[in-house]
């Protein structure tokens, strides 16, 4: 997959990779819901069509945000796992979730995030730790 960027700006470069309307949702489902298979990821509330999901998974894999592998006991089915780079998107996912919860209620029926009264850094660390624990136990 050809890697072309609009500019050398780190924000523009990041948006060139994860700024479409699907990539962060895929990463969200993998990170927060521990989805691993194509079928699990395609069964999101947002109903991503298979051709787009396939293209996004290839894009994320090409930028080493995810890896595609097989389960040892089922060599036919691919699974997708976040790399350390992908896991490090947790702060962005959490920030977007909190911002949307606080600012989009008037425009859309948002699935509210309970007020956890926790520091964001604790939430982010918990999300990263939970995903890494899932990887170790996998």
N, C-alpha and C positions, 0 to 999 in steps of 0.2 A: 504494500500500500504506500503510495507516494505521500511523503510528508511535506506539505507546503504550509507556510505560515504567512499571515498578512504582514507581520512586522516583527521586530525584535522586542516589542513590549511584552512583559511577562503576563499581563492580564489578557491581551489579545491572543498570545500563544496558548494560554490555558483555555480560553474560550474556543479557539480553533479545535481543541481536542474534546472538551466536555461541555461546550456551550450550546449544543443542540438541545432539542426538547426531550431527548430520551436518555442520554448517557448518564446524567446524574441520577435519574430515576432507577436505572439498572444498577448503578453502584449503591444507591440507597437500599434497594431490595437485597442485594448481596450482603451489604454491611449490617443492616439492621434486622433483616428477616432471615438471613443466612441462606438465601436461595442460591442453588448451585447448578441446577440443570437448565437446559434451554426451556423445557416445559414449565418448570417452576417460575422462571423469570418471565416467560410469556404470559403467565396467569396473573399479572399485576392488575390492579384496579384500572390502570390507564389503558389497558388493552393494546399493547404494542403488536403490530402485525409481524409475522415471522420474518419476512424479507428485511424489514427495518431492524429487527432485533439481531438477525444474523450479521448485517452490515455493521451495526454498532459494536457487537461483540468482537468482530474482526478488527475494528478501529481501536477499541480499548486494548486489545491484545497487542496490536502493532506498536502502541505507545507504552507497553509493559505495565499497564494498570491492572490487567488481569492475565491469568494464564489458563490455558485449556489443557486439561489432562483427562485421564480415565480412572475410574474406580478400579482398584486391583481385582475385585471380585466380579466386575461387569465391564469387560473390555469393549463392549459395544457403545456404551453411553458416555458422551463427553460431559465433564463437569467443568465449571468455571470458578476460579478462586481469585480473590483479590491479591495482588502483590503488595509489598510494603508501600509502594507508590500509591496504589489504589486505597489502601487503608488510611494513608495520610490525607485523604480527602474528607475524613470524618469531620474536621472542624467546619468545612464548607457546608456539608450536609446538615449538620446540627444548626449552624447559623441560618441557613435558608429555611429550615423547619421552624425555628423560633421566630424569624422575621415574618414568615407567612402566617404563622399562628397569630401574631400580634397585629398584622397589617392587612390581611386579606379577608378577614371575617365579614366585612361589609359588602364584599363583592361576590363571595362564594361561600357555600356551606362547607367550612373547613372542619376536618376531623381534629378537634382541639387536642392540643398537647397539655396534659395536666401541669399545673404550676408545681414544679418539683422543688422549688426553693433551694436549688443546688447551684453551685458555681458551674459555669459552662465548661471550664477546664476539667472538672470532675466528670461531667456528662460525657465529654469527648473521650477522656481516658477510659471510662467504663465501656463505651461503644467499641473502642479499639481493643481493649482487653478481652471483651466478650468474643469478638471476632477471632482474635488470636487463640483464645481457648478452644473455640470451635475447630479451628485449623489443627491444633495439636491433638484433639480428640477424634479427628476425622480418620 
